[in-house]
Amino acid sequence: MTAATEHIREIIGFLNKNADYAVLRNFEGLPEKNNSRDIDIIITRKSYKKIKRALVELIDRSGWKIITYLNSDRLISYVCAKTTEESTDIIQWDFFFDTSVWGVQLMSAEEFLEHKQFNGFLYYVGVECQFLDKILYNSAVGSKYPEKYKATRDAAEDTAIVKNKIMHVLGCNSAAECEQKRGKGLLLRAFWNNLKRRPLGLFADMFHFLYTFIGNYLLSRTGFSIGFTGPDGSGKTTVIDTILERIAPVFKTAHKYCHFRPALFGNLGEVAHSAGIKKEVDRNYSDPHRGKKTGTLSSLLRLCYYSADYIVGYFAKVKSVTRITRIVVFDRYYTDIICDSRRSRIYLSPKFLYWWGRLFIPSLDYNILLTANSETILARKRELDEEGINTINRKIDCLAGKKGYTKVLNETTPQAAVYEILNHVFNEQHRKNLKRLK
């Protein structure tokens, strides 16, 4: 039995005994095969509150780590992971309290659970409810019904349960009619329906939506960011590629990859050339250490330009992603300016650059200093000489003892380094999320 299969068995078994729930879709292969990016569960809010503490304790006790946690108005999401040197298992559990948009309820958990069934392993909702969940939500936000669920649509679209619900909530005679109308008009119709049936519940739900929206999307980060710095030949590309492959089951389309900086602003040489300040631009990017040493003033100007990109670009390209349970990965970040001055051509004191970063540069959640000894690196890649490697490694050693930095030696196999990195990140994320869940 795989770790993922065992985890799914444990969670579903726990829910069977303790919760009023049902799986919404893509449950046919469970527990041996999970055919979806996540496992969507409809559950009453009362039932979730009752099991929350025991559920978190079960995950913690089983050795799985909660690496991202989202608490929104209509769902609670746990991304759980377990890693070894050989492999990483990741499963996302989404607990939905209803189908709603901006706090306007389209279908309650109680309505879904009236039609739940049991297949011998788990409770699930019938095909009509599977279709209603998607068609009501997509119609209200003005999106098309997903083509991949066509079989569900064919089986449920013309049933009385579906037609009655669509008429009652959206005022349409059929799903096809919903798709011909504007989403805003349908959502307004649902709003008035809620106002008539449950005015206090509507305003409470809309307030809850605004409260969680501000908390999740503007003030906090439910995802995380991770940056890698190290000399050429330390194995960053292989390690990063392996990590992205390991987390792909959940984060394949939910991560962003960046190189060096957010790149909200253009290459400094290109900008200077466009402004007429510089006549020629050296575009030999295959040799990142090709530039001549710059003076203090030039280095300061470069630092200010890149810092502006890090500051503005962080909020535009990093925080906008990590706020909603996604991951941002940097191959090099500001830390590279401290460790490898030849690459950025910023020849300033490492201590000055460190404190400049502490004062002005938004920090990533995890800064991995990936390196190896000079003999190992020279055997892999000869882009730097031994002196250059040792210079970078000395700066890495200085940073390694400071808060927010983790040094990882990639001396043996990439898998060993990947395990050390993921184990560190998962443990820290789990610790933070357990604190949030108290």
TABELQUI-V139615 format. One record per pair of residues at least 24 apart in sequence whose C-alpha atoms are under 7 Angstrom apart, sorted by the first residue. I is the first residue (numbers start at 1). GAP is how many residues later the second one is. Records with the same first field share a line. If there is no record, write none. Layout:
I=GAP / GAP
//
This chain:
4=85
5=26 / 27
12=110
16=106
18=33
19=28
20=24 / 27
21=92 / 102
22=91 / 94 / 101 / 102 / 103
23=100 / 101 / 102
24=100 / 101 / 106
25=105
37=212 / 213
38=53 / 54 / 55 / 56
39=53 / 54 / 55
40=53 / 54 / 55
41=53 / 54 / 55
42=53 / 54 / 55 / 67
43=52 / 53 / 54 / 66
44=53 / 65 / 66
45=52
65=361 / 362 / 365
66=363 / 364 / 367
67=359 / 362 / 363
68=154 / 155 / 257 / 361
69=153 / 364
70=152 / 255
72=140
73=135 / 136 / 139
74=24 / 26
83=336 / 340
84=335
85=330 / 331 / 334
86=329
88=158
90=157 / 159 / 160
91=159
92=158
99=34 / 38
100=37
102=104 / 107
103=99 / 102 / 103 / 106
104=86 / 87 / 98 / 102
105=89
106=30 / 63 / 84
127=25 / 29
128=28 / 33 / 34
131=25
132=30
135=40
139=39 / 40 / 44
140=43 / 44 / 46 / 47
141=42
142=40 / 41
144=35
169=24
216=107
217=106 / 107
220=103
221=101 / 102 / 103
222=100 / 101 / 102 / 103
223=99 / 100 / 101 / 102 / 103 / 104
224=98 / 102 / 103 / 104 / 141
225=97 / 102 / 103 / 104 / 139 / 140 / 141
226=102 / 103 / 104 / 138 / 139 / 140 / 141
227=102 / 103 / 104 / 105 / 106 / 137 / 139 / 140 / 141
228=102 / 103 / 104 / 139 / 140 / 141 / 142
229=102 / 103 / 106 / 107 / 139 / 140 / 141
230=139 / 140 / 141
231=140 / 158 / 161
232=151
233=144 / 147 / 148
234=136 / 137 / 138 / 143 / 176
236=134
238=176
239=175 / 179
243=175
254=72 / 73
255=71 / 72 / 73
256=71 / 72 / 73
257=71 / 72 / 73
258=71 / 72 / 73
259=71 / 72 / 73
260=70 / 71 / 72 / 73
261=49 / 72
262=47 / 48 / 51 / 52 / 55
263=46 / 50
264=45 / 49
265=44
288=55
289=53 / 54
291=54
293=52
294=51 / 53
296=51 / 52
299=46 / 47 / 48 / 49
302=44
303=43
307=54
310=51
311=50 / 51
314=48
339=53 / 56 / 57
340=52
366=38 / 39
367=37 / 38 / 39
368=37 / 38 / 39 / 40
369=27 / 36 / 37 / 38 / 39
370=37 / 38 / 39 / 40
371=37 / 38 / 39
372=37 / 38 / 39
376=35
//
